[in-house]
Amino acid sequence: MIEWIWPLMIVMAPLPWLVRRFTPTAQGQEPALRAPFFTQWQQLSANQGRSSQAAGRLPVLALWSIWLLLLVAAARPVWVGEPIELPNSGRDLMLAVDISGSMKIEDMEVSDELVSRIRAVKQVGSRFIEQREGDRLGLILFGSNAYVQSPLSFDTGTVKRFLLEAQIGFAGQDTAIGDAIGLAVKRLKERPAENRVLILLSDGKDTASSVQPLNAAKLAADLGIRIYTIGIGADSLTMPGLFGSSFGARQVNPSAELDEAGLQQIAKITDGKYFRARNPEELANIYQLLDQLEPIEVDSTSYRPRQTLGYLPLLLALAISFGLAIHRLWQASPAMGSGAREGAA
C-alpha cells in the first residue's frame, strides 16, 4: 500500500499553465548594433530560430512530465508493508559493567587459558545481549565515574557493539558502584515499575562514588527497581615462581578486594539476588538464571515496514531531462554547422 505524506502537492500541477495563461508576455526590444558580417549572423539567427521552433514542439510533453514527476516526489510517496508481529517481553534491562583497572586481571580460565575478567565479561555478556529479543536494553560503564554508553533501546546490536568496544581505563581506574546505581535509577525511573531491572557486575568495592551504594540501592528500592548483582573473579590463582617455574610458586586470592557483603546487601534491599562468577561458565549460568527470574510477558507489538519511494520519480525526471538536453543539442547542431560553413564562405 502506498501512502502520501504531502498529497496536496499534486494541486500545484496546473501552475505552469496558469502562469503562462495569465502572465503578460514580456515585450522585448532589439538593440541597435552595427557589426561586420551582419548578413551571415542574421541568417544564422534565422536558422537557429527555425530549429528552436521545431525542437519546442516535441519537448512540451517532456517538460510537463518532468514537472508532474517532481510534484509526485514532493508529495513523498511511501510504501507501507504488511504488519509484522514482534515479541515483547516488556523488560527494561540496564547493564552496569565495571571497567576499572582491576578488570584486567587474568584469572578467568577459557579453554585452559587464563584471560582477563573484562574479556570474559565481553564474551559471555555479548551472547546474553543477543538473546534479548523484545527487551529494551541499556548499558552503563563505570570506573572512577559512571557513564551511559547506550540508553534503553531495542537495538541490541548497538548495545553489544558498545560492550565489545569497552576498554579498561575509559572511565578511570577506581570503582564507583554507587554512582552507577544512581545513573541507572535516573534512566529507569520513567519506565513501568514492574519491569525495571538493573544487572550490576563488579569485581571490587566502591572507592570513588559521590553517592553511597546502599543509599542508591534504597532509592532504587523505593522506585521499584530490582537489582541483581554479580561478583566476578576467581577465588585462587597460582602465581609462578622463579623464572616462571613452579619453584617458589604461591597461591593468592585475586578477589580479595571484592565486596561481596556490599553487593549482597544491595541485592537484598532491592529484592534482587547476588551471584558469584568465578569463571565464564558460572557467569553464563547466571545469565541463564536471570532469564528465569524475570519471565515477564506482555502483549506482542507489531510494526509495518515503510520504504520511501520519492527517489523513483526523481530518477525518471532526471532521465527525461538528460534526454531533452540531448534532443535540443542534436536539433541545434545542424544549424550551427550550416551557419559556420556560410560564414567561412
C-alpha positions as CSV (number, residue, x, y, z in Angstrom):
1,M,0.0,0.0,0.0
2,I,1.2,3.5,-0.9
3,E,0.7,6.4,1.5
4,W,1.3,10.1,0.6
5,I,2.8,12.3,3.3
6,W,2.1,15.6,1.5
7,P,-0.6,14.7,-1.1
8,L,-1.6,18.4,-1.5
9,M,1.5,19.0,-3.6
10,I,-0.4,17.5,-6.6
11,V,-2.7,20.5,-6.5
12,M,0.1,22.5,-8.0
13,A,0.1,20.6,-11.2
14,P,-1.7,23.3,-13.4
15,L,0.6,26.0,-12.1
16,P,2.8,26.3,-15.2
17,W,-0.3,26.6,-17.4
18,L,-1.8,29.3,-15.1
19,V,1.4,31.3,-15.2
20,R,1.6,31.2,-19.0
21,R,-2.1,31.9,-19.4
22,F,-2.4,34.9,-17.1
23,T,1.0,36.4,-17.1
24,P,1.5,39.2,-19.7
25,T,4.1,38.5,-22.4
26,A,7.4,40.3,-21.9
27,Q,8.0,43.0,-24.5
28,G,11.5,42.8,-25.9
29,Q,13.4,45.5,-27.9
30,E,16.1,44.7,-30.3
31,P,19.2,46.7,-29.6
32,A,20.8,48.7,-32.3
33,L,24.1,47.2,-33.3
34,R,26.4,47.7,-36.2
35,A,28.8,44.9,-36.8
36,P,30.6,43.3,-39.8
37,F,29.3,40.1,-41.3
38,F,25.7,41.1,-40.3
39,T,24.1,39.2,-43.1
40,Q,25.7,35.9,-42.0
41,W,24.8,36.5,-38.4
42,Q,21.2,37.3,-39.4
43,Q,20.9,34.0,-41.4
44,L,22.5,32.1,-38.6
45,S,19.9,33.6,-36.2
46,A,17.1,32.6,-38.5
47,N,18.3,29.1,-38.8
48,Q,18.6,28.8,-35.0
49,G,15.1,30.2,-34.7
50,R,13.6,27.6,-37.0
51,S,15.5,24.9,-35.1
52,S,14.2,26.1,-31.8
53,Q,10.6,26.1,-33.1
54,A,11.0,22.6,-34.4
55,A,12.6,21.5,-31.1
56,G,10.0,23.3,-29.0
57,R,7.0,21.3,-30.2
58,L,8.4,17.9,-29.2
59,P,9.6,18.7,-25.6
60,V,6.4,20.2,-24.3
61,L,5.2,16.8,-23.2
62,A,8.6,16.1,-21.7
63,L,8.6,19.3,-19.7
64,W,5.1,18.6,-18.4
65,S,6.3,15.1,-17.5
66,I,9.2,16.5,-15.5
67,W,7.0,18.9,-13.7
68,L,4.5,16.3,-12.7
69,L,7.2,13.8,-11.6
70,L,8.8,16.5,-9.4
71,L,5.4,17.1,-7.8
72,V,4.9,13.3,-7.2
73,A,8.3,13.2,-5.5
74,A,7.5,16.3,-3.4
75,A,4.3,14.5,-2.3
76,R,6.6,11.9,-0.6
77,P,5.1,8.6,-1.5
78,V,5.8,5.8,1.0
79,W,5.3,2.1,0.5
80,V,3.8,0.5,3.7
81,G,4.2,-3.2,4.0
82,E,2.2,-5.8,5.8
83,P,2.2,-5.8,9.7
84,I,5.0,-7.8,11.3
85,E,4.5,-9.1,14.8
86,L,7.3,-8.5,17.4
87,P,7.6,-10.5,20.6
88,N,7.8,-8.2,23.6
89,S,8.9,-9.3,27.0
90,G,8.2,-5.9,28.5
91,R,11.5,-5.9,30.4
92,D,13.7,-2.8,30.7
93,L,17.2,-4.2,31.5
94,M,20.1,-1.9,32.3
95,L,23.5,-3.5,32.4
96,A,26.1,-1.8,34.6
97,V,29.6,-3.2,33.8
98,D,32.7,-2.5,35.9
99,I,35.7,-1.4,33.6
100,S,38.0,-0.3,36.4
101,G,41.7,-1.2,36.4
102,S,41.2,-4.5,38.3
103,M,39.1,-5.9,35.5
104,K,42.3,-6.5,33.5
105,I,43.4,-9.2,36.0
106,E,43.8,-12.5,34.1
107,D,42.1,-15.1,36.4
108,M,39.3,-16.3,34.2
109,E,40.0,-19.7,32.5
110,V,38.8,-20.2,28.9
111,S,39.9,-23.3,27.1
112,D,42.8,-23.9,29.5
113,E,44.0,-20.3,29.0
114,L,43.7,-17.5,31.5
115,V,42.1,-14.4,30.1
116,S,41.2,-11.1,31.7
117,R,38.0,-10.5,33.5
118,I,36.8,-7.9,31.0
119,R,37.4,-10.3,28.1
120,A,35.3,-13.0,29.8
121,V,32.5,-10.4,30.5
122,K,32.5,-9.3,26.9
123,Q,32.4,-12.9,25.6
124,V,29.5,-14.1,27.8
125,G,27.7,-10.7,28.0
126,S,27.6,-10.4,24.2
127,R,25.8,-13.7,24.0
128,F,23.4,-12.6,26.7
129,I,22.6,-9.4,24.8
130,E,22.0,-11.3,21.6
131,Q,19.2,-13.3,23.3
132,R,17.4,-10.1,24.5
133,E,14.9,-10.0,21.6
134,G,11.9,-7.9,22.7
135,D,13.7,-6.4,25.7
136,R,14.7,-2.8,25.9
137,L,18.4,-2.9,26.8
138,G,20.8,-0.2,28.1
139,L,24.5,-0.2,29.0
140,I,26.3,1.7,31.8
141,L,30.1,1.5,32.0
142,F,31.7,2.6,35.3
143,G,35.2,3.0,36.8
144,S,36.0,6.2,38.7
145,N,32.9,7.7,37.0
146,A,29.8,6.1,35.6
147,Y,28.6,6.8,32.0
148,V,25.6,5.8,30.0
149,Q,27.2,4.1,27.0
150,S,23.9,3.2,25.5
151,P,20.4,4.3,26.6
152,L,17.5,1.9,26.8
153,S,16.8,0.7,23.3
154,F,15.5,-2.3,21.3
155,D,18.7,-2.0,19.2
156,T,20.6,-4.8,21.0
157,G,23.2,-4.9,18.2
158,T,24.4,-1.5,19.1
159,V,24.5,-2.3,22.8
160,K,26.5,-5.4,22.1
161,R,29.0,-3.4,19.9
162,F,29.4,-0.8,22.7
163,L,30.2,-3.6,25.2
164,L,32.7,-5.2,22.9
165,E,34.4,-1.9,22.3
166,A,34.7,-1.0,26.0
167,Q,38.3,-0.7,27.2
168,I,39.9,-0.6,30.7
169,G,40.6,2.9,31.8
170,F,37.9,4.6,29.7
171,A,36.1,5.6,32.9
172,G,39.1,5.7,35.3
173,Q,40.9,3.1,37.4
174,D,38.7,3.2,40.6
175,T,35.2,1.8,41.2
176,A,32.1,3.9,41.5
177,I,29.3,1.4,42.2
178,G,27.0,3.9,43.9
179,D,27.2,6.3,41.0
180,A,26.4,3.5,38.6
181,I,23.3,2.6,40.5
182,G,22.2,6.2,40.7
183,L,22.7,6.7,37.0
184,A,20.6,3.5,36.3
185,V,17.9,4.8,38.7
186,K,17.7,8.0,36.7
187,R,17.3,6.1,33.4
188,L,14.8,3.5,34.7
189,K,12.5,5.6,36.9
190,E,10.3,6.7,34.0
191,R,9.7,3.1,32.9
192,P,6.8,0.9,34.1
193,A,7.5,0.0,37.7
194,E,7.1,-3.8,37.3
195,N,9.7,-4.1,34.6
196,R,12.7,-2.2,35.9
197,V,15.8,-4.3,36.3
198,L,19.4,-3.5,36.8
199,I,22.2,-6.1,36.4
200,L,25.3,-4.8,38.1
201,L,28.6,-6.6,37.6
202,S,31.8,-5.7,39.5
203,D,35.0,-7.2,40.8
204,G,35.8,-4.8,43.6
205,K,34.4,-2.4,46.2
206,D,33.2,1.1,46.0
207,T,36.1,3.6,46.2
208,A,35.0,6.6,44.2
209,S,31.2,7.2,44.4
210,S,29.7,10.5,45.3
211,V,26.6,8.5,46.4
212,Q,27.0,5.6,48.9
213,P,25.9,2.3,47.2
214,L,23.5,1.4,49.9
215,N,21.8,4.8,49.7
216,A,21.5,4.5,46.0
217,A,20.1,1.0,46.5
218,K,17.4,2.3,48.9
219,L,16.4,4.9,46.3
220,A,16.1,2.1,43.7
221,A,14.0,0.1,46.0
222,D,11.6,3.0,46.6
223,L,11.1,3.3,42.9
224,G,10.6,-0.5,42.4
225,I,13.9,-1.1,40.6
226,R,15.2,-4.6,41.2
227,I,19.0,-5.0,41.2
228,Y,20.8,-8.3,40.5
229,T,24.5,-8.0,41.5
230,I,27.3,-10.2,40.2
231,G,30.7,-10.5,41.8
232,I,33.3,-11.6,39.3
233,G,36.8,-13.0,39.8
234,A,38.5,-16.3,40.8
235,D,39.0,-17.4,44.4
236,S,42.5,-18.6,43.8
237,L,45.3,-18.0,41.3
238,T,48.7,-19.7,41.1
239,M,51.5,-17.2,40.8
240,P,54.6,-18.6,39.0
241,G,57.8,-18.9,40.9
242,L,61.4,-18.2,39.9
243,F,61.8,-17.6,36.1
244,G,58.2,-18.7,35.6
245,S,58.8,-22.2,37.1
246,S,56.9,-23.9,39.8
247,F,59.8,-23.3,42.2
248,G,58.6,-20.7,44.6
249,A,55.0,-20.6,43.2
250,R,52.3,-19.5,45.5
251,Q,48.5,-19.3,45.7
252,V,46.8,-15.9,46.0
253,N,43.2,-14.7,46.1
254,P,42.8,-12.3,43.2
255,S,39.3,-11.4,44.5
256,A,40.4,-10.2,47.9
257,E,39.1,-6.7,47.1
258,L,35.7,-8.0,46.1
259,D,33.0,-6.5,48.4
260,E,30.6,-9.5,48.5
261,A,28.8,-8.3,51.6
262,G,28.1,-4.9,49.9
263,L,26.8,-6.5,46.7
264,Q,24.7,-8.9,48.7
265,Q,23.2,-6.1,50.7
266,I,22.4,-4.1,47.5
267,A,20.6,-7.1,46.1
268,K,18.7,-7.7,49.3
269,I,17.5,-4.1,49.7
270,T,16.0,-4.1,46.2
271,D,14.5,-7.6,46.3
272,G,17.1,-8.9,43.9
273,K,19.8,-11.6,44.1
274,Y,23.5,-11.8,44.4
275,F,25.6,-14.2,42.2
276,R,29.2,-15.2,42.3
277,A,31.0,-15.8,38.9
278,R,34.4,-17.4,39.4
279,N,34.8,-18.4,35.8
280,P,33.0,-17.8,32.4
281,E,30.9,-20.9,32.9
282,E,29.4,-19.7,36.1
283,L,28.8,-16.3,34.5
284,A,26.9,-17.9,31.6
285,N,24.8,-19.9,34.1
286,I,24.0,-16.7,35.9
287,Y,22.7,-15.0,32.8
288,Q,20.5,-18.1,32.0
289,L,19.1,-18.0,35.6
290,L,18.3,-14.3,35.1
291,D,16.0,-15.3,32.2
292,Q,14.0,-17.5,34.6
293,L,13.9,-14.8,37.3
294,E,12.4,-12.2,35.1
295,P,9.9,-14.0,32.8
296,I,7.6,-11.0,32.2
297,E,5.5,-11.4,29.0
298,V,3.1,-8.8,27.7
299,D,1.1,-8.4,24.6
300,S,3.1,-8.5,21.4
301,T,3.6,-5.4,19.4
302,S,3.6,-5.0,15.6
303,Y,5.1,-2.6,13.1
304,R,4.7,-2.1,9.4
305,P,7.9,-1.6,7.4
306,R,8.0,1.6,5.4
307,Q,10.1,2.5,2.4
308,T,10.2,5.9,0.8
309,L,9.6,5.9,-3.0
310,G,10.3,9.5,-3.7
311,Y,13.6,8.7,-5.4
312,L,11.8,6.8,-8.3
313,P,10.1,9.8,-9.8
314,L,13.2,11.9,-9.3
315,L,15.3,9.4,-11.2
316,L,12.7,9.4,-14.0
317,A,12.6,13.2,-14.2
318,L,16.4,13.3,-14.3
319,A,16.4,10.8,-17.2
320,I,13.9,12.8,-19.1
321,S,15.9,15.9,-18.5
322,F,19.0,14.3,-20.0
323,G,17.0,13.1,-23.0
324,L,15.6,16.6,-23.5
325,A,19.0,18.2,-23.4
326,I,20.4,15.7,-25.8
327,H,17.5,16.3,-28.2
328,R,18.0,20.0,-28.2
329,L,21.7,19.7,-28.8
330,W,21.0,17.4,-31.7
331,Q,18.4,19.8,-33.2
332,A,20.8,22.8,-32.8
333,S,23.9,21.1,-34.2
334,P,22.9,21.2,-38.0
335,A,22.0,24.9,-37.8
336,M,25.3,25.7,-36.1
337,G,27.2,23.7,-38.7
338,S,25.5,25.3,-41.7
339,G,25.9,28.8,-40.2
340,A,29.6,28.2,-39.7
341,R,30.0,27.0,-43.2
342,E,28.2,30.0,-44.7
343,G,30.3,32.4,-42.6
344,A,33.5,30.7,-43.9
345,A,32.3,31.1,-47.5
